[in-house]
Amino acid sequence: MSLSKTTSPTPAASSLSQTDGGPYLSIVIPVFNEQENLRALHQTLMPVLDGFQKPCEIIYVDDGSVDESLLLLREFQAQDPRVVVIEFSRNFGQHAAVFAGFDQARGQIIVTLDADLQNPPEAIPSLVHTIEAGYDVVGGWREDRQDPLFRRLASKVVNRIVSWSTGIRLRDYGCMLRAYRREVVEQIRKCSEISSFIPALANTFARSIAEIEVPHRDRAKGRTKYSMRRLIRLNFDLMTGFSLLPIQAISTFGLVVAVLGGALSVFLFIRRLIIGPEAEGLFTLFAILFAFIGVQILALGIIGEYVGRVYNEVRKRPRFVIKTIYNTDRHPPR
């Protein structure tokens, strides 16, 4: 295991303990149409939990699955009281599912994990041990990714955007295999905005952050839930959700273009006085005009993203709607 230290661990926060008889570790797993992977995932998770020799819980969040995923999850819950199943009324997205899991998690350490088995559950102890060493947030770093080329390229773009927006450089913001201290999760839960990228949000509250190398497997069954359209949507959310730099950059670029355009106009006016009317360079001017129009449309689109986020927030609609929680002592948060 290789460890990339973004900040130093916090010695005062290195001690962790169970409170009120609650679990030491909570594992939050969003699920959307993963019936082909769930049984193998659950069978792999059980030995991992048993190895901690401390109270643990698994929180599955069914994000509006239309296959047999919910039936399998209910079967797991009926067999093991450590399992909590949250059923959404419809599909609200991966990050909304993680938020719902955070609301129900009672552990001192909370780990998030995808249900597709690309990140093996066997890596969870490494994250927990790093948290115990004094870090607030520990992220997984998929060194040898088995995803298609376009997914890897899109991930690089996301990592650069998030690092630029948050000021915290990490190699892999897109890896869902991450661990958080309870204090960080409590701060995340206080954030009410609808569109939130949890890894970046957590880093704004964490004092000490680390990354560790984790294995990555090819998806054996099922299809990825992140299409190119959703990845583009995620990039826009990241740009507009954590910084004003995009709109400030466009404003600065617009100022530079205006100055250059004014200088070009003066040059053409003087040239006309000296040489007289001419038709040469007409297509060059058209090309410049089209470039400026493209910049204006881009600027309008970025402004529209910010306005759209404001519109979504002022409506005060819920981030998710829980239909049922399958556990005898759990209730939807009010």
Buried (B, 14 or more C-beta within 10 A) or exposed (E): EEBBEBBEBBEEBEEBEBEEEBBBBBBBBBBBBBBBBBEEBBEEBBEBBEEBEBBBBBBBBBBBBEBBBBEBBBBBBEEEEBBBBBBBEEBBBBBBBBBBBBBBBBBBBBBBBBBBBBBBBBBBBBBBEBBBBBBBBBBBBBEEBEBEEEBEEBBEBBBEBBBBBBEBEBBBBBBBBBBBBBBBBEBBEEEEEBBBBBBBBBBBBBBBBBBBBBBBBEBEEBEEBBEEEBBEBBBBBBBBBBBEEBBEEBBEEBEEBEEEEEEEEEEEEEEEEEEEEEEEEEEEEEEBEEEBEEBEEEBEEBBEBBEEBEEEEEEEEEBBBBEBBBBEEBEEEE
